[in-house]
């Protein structure tokens, strides 16, 4: 059994955090693709546990909520009735709750974009924050009932409603596929309370950072996740690295430092050690050389 050296593990995780896919990471680091995937899954699960332990008892003044689209295995239009576990394939949305002043991702949840998952996301957010922060969301209606149920009727909740152009009629195919629809109107509505500021600009900018920092969110590529567990692990890895390791350009510190849950900039090695410390003690091994095994079988000695 060959155990993957710690230096190689750090190299693999650093490459993944820089937005490389599994295959590209394998080529650059020289680590077997299966080993890269196994390590990413284990560290991602550890990062989720680390997030649960650190992001509690917070007092953000204002929160911005949004959802980020992706898909697992296949796009929703190709999901058939006979697909096993249809909830784990097709379109998946990652809910993000961002602290407006700290830019920290306080809560996140990946699943279908429906009322049940929205309520579960808001319930998780409620358990992490103390007090009654102002909340800004988009016009997705399930937010209103979920926020009212978890935060009460007096919470300051504002909604940003954007109206887009009817689509790209008459445009060339390339422009239609690669250019987003134009925003023609923006309305700001007060759902409850008296919010001092209604905006989702920071969390929408965070969505761009996620697409750039995780290959699984890249549009029009083959870097999408094949399994929901691996997708969720990749999201957790990104969130932990973003909060703890990346110095925000405007804050001059990491979001975790701005939020008060960290006192220094973490390295990838720090993140790796902390994430693996939450997981069962099993060595990360290199995958066997399949080509060698096949040659033995073909030679009649297997």
Secondary structure in CASP SS format (residue, H / E / C, confidence):
PFRMAT SS
TARGET T0000
AUTHOR 0000-0000-0000
METHOD secondary structure of the structure
MODEL  1
X C 1.00
X C 1.00
X E 1.00
X C 1.00
X C 1.00
X H 1.00
X H 1.00
X H 1.00
X H 1.00
X H 1.00
X H 1.00
X H 1.00
X H 1.00
X H 1.00
X H 1.00
X H 1.00
X H 1.00
X C 1.00
X C 1.00
X C 1.00
X C 1.00
X H 1.00
X H 1.00
X H 1.00
X H 1.00
X H 1.00
X H 1.00
X H 1.00
X H 1.00
X C 1.00
X C 1.00
X C 1.00
X H 1.00
X H 1.00
X H 1.00
X H 1.00
X H 1.00
X H 1.00
X H 1.00
X H 1.00
X H 1.00
X H 1.00
X H 1.00
X H 1.00
X H 1.00
X H 1.00
X H 1.00
X H 1.00
X H 1.00
X H 1.00
X H 1.00
X H 1.00
X H 1.00
X H 1.00
X C 1.00
X C 1.00
X C 1.00
X E 1.00
X C 1.00
X C 1.00
X C 1.00
X E 1.00
X E 1.00
X E 1.00
X E 1.00
X E 1.00
X E 1.00
X E 1.00
X E 1.00
X E 1.00
X E 1.00
X E 1.00
X C 1.00
X C 1.00
X C 1.00
X H 1.00
X H 1.00
X H 1.00
X C 1.00
X C 1.00
X C 1.00
X C 1.00
X C 1.00
X C 1.00
X C 1.00
X H 1.00
X H 1.00
X H 1.00
X C 1.00
X E 1.00
X E 1.00
X E 1.00
X E 1.00
X E 1.00
X E 1.00
X E 1.00
X E 1.00
X E 1.00
X E 1.00
X C 1.00
X C 1.00
X C 1.00
X C 1.00
X C 1.00
X E 1.00
X E 1.00
X E 1.00
X E 1.00
X E 1.00
X E 1.00
X E 1.00
X C 1.00
X C 1.00
X C 1.00
X H 1.00
X H 1.00
X H 1.00
X H 1.00
X H 1.00
X H 1.00
X H 1.00
X H 1.00
X H 1.00
X H 1.00
X H 1.00
X H 1.00
X H 1.00
X H 1.00
X E 1.00
X C 1.00
X C 1.00
X C 1.00
X C 1.00
X E 1.00
X E 1.00
X E 1.00
X E 1.00
X E 1.00
X C 1.00
X C 1.00
X C 1.00
X H 1.00
X H 1.00
X H 1.00
X H 1.00
X H 1.00
X H 1.00
X H 1.00
X H 1.00
X H 1.00
X H 1.00
X C 1.00
X C 1.00
X C 1.00
X C 1.00
X C 1.00
X E 1.00
X E 1.00
X E 1.00
X E 1.00
X E 1.00
X E 1.00
X E 1.00
X E 1.00
X C 1.00
X C 1.00
X C 1.00
X C 1.00
X C 1.00
X C 1.00
X C 1.00
X C 1.00
X H 1.00
X H 1.00
X H 1.00
X H 1.00
X H 1.00
X H 1.00
X C 1.00
X C 1.00
X C 1.00
X C 1.00
X E 1.00
X E 1.00
X E 1.00
X E 1.00
X E 1.00
X E 1.00
X E 1.00
X E 1.00
X E 1.00
X E 1.00
X C 1.00
X C 1.00
X C 1.00
X C 1.00
X C 1.00
X C 1.00
X C 1.00
X C 1.00
X H 1.00
X H 1.00
X H 1.00
X H 1.00
X H 1.00
X H 1.00
X H 1.00
X H 1.00
X H 1.00
X H 1.00
X H 1.00
X H 1.00
X H 1.00
X C 1.00
X H 1.00
X H 1.00
X H 1.00
X C 1.00
X C 1.00
X C 1.00
X C 1.00
X C 1.00
X C 1.00
X C 1.00
X E 1.00
X C 1.00
X C 1.00
X H 1.00
X H 1.00
X H 1.00
X H 1.00
X H 1.00
X H 1.00
X H 1.00
X H 1.00
X H 1.00
X H 1.00
X H 1.00
X H 1.00
X H 1.00
X H 1.00
X H 1.00
X H 1.00
X H 1.00
X C 1.00
X C 1.00
X E 1.00
X C 1.00
X C 1.00
X C 1.00
X C 1.00
X C 1.00
X C 1.00
X E 1.00
X H 1.00
X H 1.00
X H 1.00
X H 1.00
X H 1.00
X C 1.00
X C 1.00
X C 1.00
X C 1.00
X C 1.00
X C 1.00
X C 1.00
X C 1.00
X H 1.00
X H 1.00
X H 1.00
X H 1.00
X H 1.00
X H 1.00
X H 1.00
X H 1.00
X H 1.00
X H 1.00
X C 1.00
X C 1.00
X C 1.00
X C 1.00
X C 1.00
X C 1.00
X C 1.00
X E 1.00
X C 1.00
X C 1.00
X C 1.00
X C 1.00
X H 1.00
X H 1.00
X H 1.00
X H 1.00
X H 1.00
X H 1.00
X H 1.00
X H 1.00
X H 1.00
X C 1.00
X C 1.00
X C 1.00
X C 1.00
END
